Amino acid sequence: MNTILALDLSKTSTGFAYGRPDGRPATGSQRFGTSQHEDHEVGAKALRWLTHQLAVMQPDIVAIEAAWEGNGQHSAHTSSLLLGLQFLVQTVAFIKTGRRPILVKVGAARKSLTGRGTYPKGEAKAAVQAECLRRGWMTADTLQADAADALAVWCHVAAEQNPDLDYRRAIKAQPMAMGA
């Protein structure tokens, strides 16, 4: 099975998940900047971090939660930064791995993890985090929204190799025993 590095890109807290579909994914988050940092500083830190992670992890697949311009919750500047980070990560991942990164729509990632792609306003993050807890991929101490979103992306891609990770199958196994 292929190793997967999944990313939920953000300036302040990029979530990541890494592992093989037959094991428990490692997860965490990385800050590339704050509101005080210029975009080029954020991009430089993202470039250095990703280059290091790709060298250490050597993933077979890099998957990214797709940024989208129409998100009404973001300013034009934030949308531009997220699309720029997505382009930067896609380019670096392709150069370092020789493979085209996969862009995953947030709804598809959520559906693979939770069984639902859309939620009423304000409910999606809680549902994703609850499912990560249920599967044993996070604990109350390690729970972090961006890392949980990266786990949803990881789950979506991993379910293509291990269908038991798809929610429709995973819900039958209570609690889920994933290499723990």
N, C-alpha and C positions, 0 to 999 in steps of 0.2 A: 504494500500500500504506500501511496505517496504521502510525504510530509506536506503540511499546509501551514502557511503563515497568512493569517487573516487580519485585516486592519480596518479600524473605524477611525478615519482621519479627522483631526481637529487641531487647532492651534494650541489650545490649552490642555487638552487631555486626549491623546490618541490611544485608543484601545487596541490591544493585540492579543491574538490567540495563536498558539503553535502546537502542532503535534500530528500524529498519525490517526486516522479514523478508527483504529482498533485499540486506542489508548485514551488516557485522560489528557486533554489539552492543557498546556501551561498558558497562563494568561496574566495580563497586567496592563499598565498604562504608562504613557510617556508624555511629558510636557515639552512642547517645542517652543513655547513662548507665552507671554502674558499680553495684556492690552498695552503694555509699555514697549513692546518689541515691534520693530519694523518688519514688514513682510519678508524682506531679504534675509533678516536674521532668523526668522522662523524657518524659511526654506533651507538655509545653511545647516541649521541644527537637525532638521528632518533628514537632509541628505547624509550627514555624518552618522546619525543614528541608524538609518536604514541600511547604509553600506556596511556598517559593523554587524547588524543583525543578520543580514544576508550571508556574510562571510562566516559567522558562527553557526547559524542554524542550517544553512544550505537547503532551504525548502525546495521541494519539487514544484509546488504551486504557490503563487502569491495571489490572494484574493482581497479585494478592496470593496468596502461598502460604497456604492456609487454616490457621488455628490450630485446634486441636482440644483439647477439654477432657479427653479420655480418655488423654492421653499420660502413661504411668506414670513417665516420666523427669522430669517437672516437678512441683514442689510446687503446692499450690492457689494460692498467691500468684503464682507464675510463670505458671500457666495463666490466672489472672485478668488479669494484666498483658498477656499476649499477646493475649487476646481483646479487652481494652480498646484496645490499639494497633490491632488489626484494625478495630474499630469506628471509631476516630478517623480512620484512614487512609481507610476507605471513605467516611466522611462528608465529609472535606475534599476527596477526589478527586471526589466527586459534585458538591459545591458549585462547585469550580473548573473542572471539565470539562463539567458538565451531563450526564455519562454515568455509568451504573452500573458500578462496578468489577467485575472478574471475580475470583471466588475459585477457586483451582485446588488440588485435592487433591495432596498431595506425591507419591502413587503415580502419578497421571496425569502429573505433570510429569516424574518420573523415567522413566516408560515412553516418553514422547515423545522424551526426550534419549538414553536408553541402551538402550531396547528392553525393559527390565524395570521393573516397578513396585515389586516387593518384593525385598528382599535379606536374607540372614542378618544377624543382629545385628552391627553394626560395619562392614559392607561397603558400605553405600549411599553414604556421603559420598565414599569413595575412588573408587567407580565413576562418580559424577557428575563429580568433578574430572578423572578420566582422560579422560572423553568431552569435557569442555570443552577440555582440552589437545589432544586428537586433532583437534578441529574448528578449532583455532587461535584460539579465543576467549579463551584465557588462556595465559600462559607460566609457566615454573617460577618466575619472579620475581614474577608477579602472582597466582599461585594463592592463593585464599582460599576457605574452605569456604562461607561465607554468600553471597559473590558467585556462586560456582558454583551454589548452590541457586537463586538468583535467575535465573541463566541457564537453568536447567531450566524454571522457570516461564515465562520469556520464550520459550523454544523451543516449549513446549506451545501457547501462544497464537499464536506466529508461524507454526507449522506449519499452522494453520487457513487462513492466507493464502498460504503458500508450502509446499506439501506436501513439497518436497524436503528440508525441515528435519527431518521426521519420521525417526526412527532407521531405520525399515525402508527408507527411500530413501537416507538420508544415508550409511549404512554402505557402500553400493555405490560411493560416490565416495571413494576413498582417495588422499591426504588431502583433506578437505573444503576447497574454495576458496570462502570466503564473503566476498567483497568485500575481500580482503586485498591 
